[in-house]
Amino acid sequence: MNWDDFAGWSKHIADWGAEYHKTLGDRPVRAQTKPGEIAAQLPASPPDQPEEMAAILQDFEDIVMPGMTHWQHPRFFAYFPANAAPPSMLAEQLVNTVAAQCMLWQTSPAATEVEGLMVDWMRQALGLADHFAGVIQDSASSASLSAVLTMRERATGFTGNREGMSGKGHLRVYCSDQVHSSIDRACWVSGIGQENLVKIPGTGARHGMDAEALDAAIKADIIAGHTPAGIIAITGGTGVGGCDDLSSIIKVAKAHDLYTHLDAAWAGSAMICPEIREEFWQDVDAFDSIVFNPHKWLGAQFDCSIQFLRDATPQLNTLKIEPEYLKTTGAAVTNYSEWTIPLGRRFRALKLWFLIRSYGLTGLQTRIRNHVQWAHELCEVIREIDGFEISTDPVLSLFSFRCPGDDAMQQRLVDAINDDGRIYLTQGAFQGRKIIRVQVGQFDTTRDDVMAVASVTQDIWESIK
Ligand code: PLP
């Protein structure tokens, strides 16, 4: 393909993209295909001869698109959102076109310097103290793994990487039972082990861990000869939006000199609203590490996860490795690959720059506030449906409910709703029972789209009960 052809096809794809987004609401939200159906339509072996772009794109439309679930659909209420606001998509197109690998400052100085600035813009937007520096990672899972590895190294006097973990006893990490599975996995792969991840039950209206129970667990571990390494708190757990009381957790951490990480992957975006921050983030500035995903609720196209660090040194001492081929000369610069596990890195900051400039913080705040308000309104309407119960009240824009019947009936309702395609919901579990989760957060959703959850649910329920 020559560059004139490239320009022509790029314009074609841009037009296709605009049309796709304009008519997205008419499509079923979740893909309606059966397992294997897409692969069965594609050749099992690669072509020997070159093919025309027109033919490739035609197959994309005819074969691939029917197998896509539409995450940018205004009636997507499943999981958490993966919003991609149009300006962030444009930035991604530029990043894809320049196609730089931004592992070191010198491999694209602008990528490093825009990243530093965007992390600081977001720090200010979230109202975090100016002692925080940060880095953009691919995902919250990677940021949490980086934090758990840092806990491990700090607790072993920075000998784990060098000596391995044998003979180092049981390092213990503490969290609530509402954390995301990425925390379990971080403990698996860091060599700490699932059995050394101590889960304190979430209690109260916000399902947070009880600081006294946390303190007692740490003291018991010390008596048993174990080594407490760190605490992971959450703001906005995946299941029902569990939130820890940060002030009480920080007191316990300080008393035992433990490293602290806060997973705010989803709810962190809402902290751009000062009144929400005030309610959820007391004493957040004392945390050592905080992760939030602008690629979830804020609108920066996946992937874009910011990890803020109160002091970057322990994480750099854990992850930085500098073979000769990665050394740079001249003035001291930031090489962000030294802060993370992967070496290669995309220019992720550009989409944040485009996003924030295009909407301003005010535009982004308005969306978050609408989502929270509409989720509360929807919750009250569902509460009134005959026989339905609210399982967990809204935490920001996430709540859950149950229809009449057992767990199997909850799953039947979720599956029937998603087979219908007008809205997309997912199930979860709370206190041993299946629940139906609703999160409101899609970038282009309207109040009408949100209220449709109640009418569609009732409609489908009538047809299956
Ligand atoms: N933490 C929480 C609270 C989440 O809800 C999720 C994903 O939904 C994650 C972490 C993992 O995020 P990522 O996909 O960026 O690794």
Residues whose N, C-alpha, C, O or C-beta is under 5 A from the ligand:
A	BS01	PLP	F80 D138 S139 A140 S141 H180 S182 G236 G237 T238 D263 A265 W266
